[in-house]
Amino acid sequence: MAPSVESDAVILFATEKDSLIADRNTHATRVAGLGVDPEKKALFASVTKRIDYTLKIGTELHGIRLTQLTEQQAEELAAFVAERGVVFFRDQDDLDGNEHVKLGRRWGPLHIHPLIPHEQENPEVIVLDSRLNPPNRYNTNNSWHSDVSFEPAPSSFSILKFDEIPESGGDTVWANGYQLYDDLSQPIKTLLEGLTATHSSDIFRIIQARTGRKTFGKLNDSSHPVVRTNPVTGWKSIFTNSVFTREIDGVTSLESKWILDYLNDLTSKRLEYQVRFRWEKHSVAIWDNRSTFHTGVPDFRPYNRLGLRVTVSGEVPYYDPSSGTQAKAFESTAKAIIAKQEAAEAEKSKKGLDNLQLA
Ligand SMILES: [Fe+2]
């Protein structure tokens, strides 16, 4: 029943009993991170170093111990993750299964995955163990997706920790759904804003049929808006992906393919939308599934990797035409950067003048 792995975690596949407690229709009853201090002073009081990997997606924070967050810090972190798309932490060795679950529950009910194996103690903690997947088969590596987008209320946040990492390879890459939307021309934005798409569990049906694993409750399919409002930031994002989005609703299959191929191409090929993370043992990444896509890089075999993930259920996706955009919000950030540069230039030339006077 439990495959042997080099870890303390005991892994179980779903059982009949598990199916009874699996609730496939869980959704958040509040929006974590909504309405917090825009400067997030409580969170940043503990931050000793901030590294923005790119301008618009991905930040590494030092000085934070995820098991020790105050309530206010946890709320501000949820908002910060929604803004930055994905946030990275190092050396979170005390984040065990129970703490992992505790952290996720601060932001909403936890999703129980219909097929991926889970910890014995905590069915909400799924086990991503490369040894359980034959190379390049069945798994979703190298395929861009947003976690469990096939659910009626897909995930808001995922929290992933790696306890065993390959000596080389095995990075994860995230792409920015806000920017993908922002860079489209207005006619294409207008077209997409009127559309919904069906997200399906087809890939898990295939895995189930091939492996005979029991499923953990129902394998859902759901229709969601193609352009989605992130309830925390209020920004528009593209919300289709290459693993779970089966088709655009109400158009021909050729039109659906054209639209999805185009959006999937932008996600996977435009490097300026992406951020890549090199895992270390006990690194943690927390990301917003409503506005980002991600994929593992399957370049690490014969090494293995073992990660544990908690997936927070979010709200039923919606599109509000009056939503803002990351591009608009970024205008003030850009102005602040330019003002800082100009102040530095002015200071430099003032010093130059002072030096001249001294000479
Ligand atoms: Fe994923």
Boltz pocket constraint, residues with backbone or C-beta under 6 A from the ligand:
constraints:
  - pocket:
      binder: B
      contacts: [[A, 145], [A, 146], [A, 147], [A, 294]]
      max_distance: 6.0
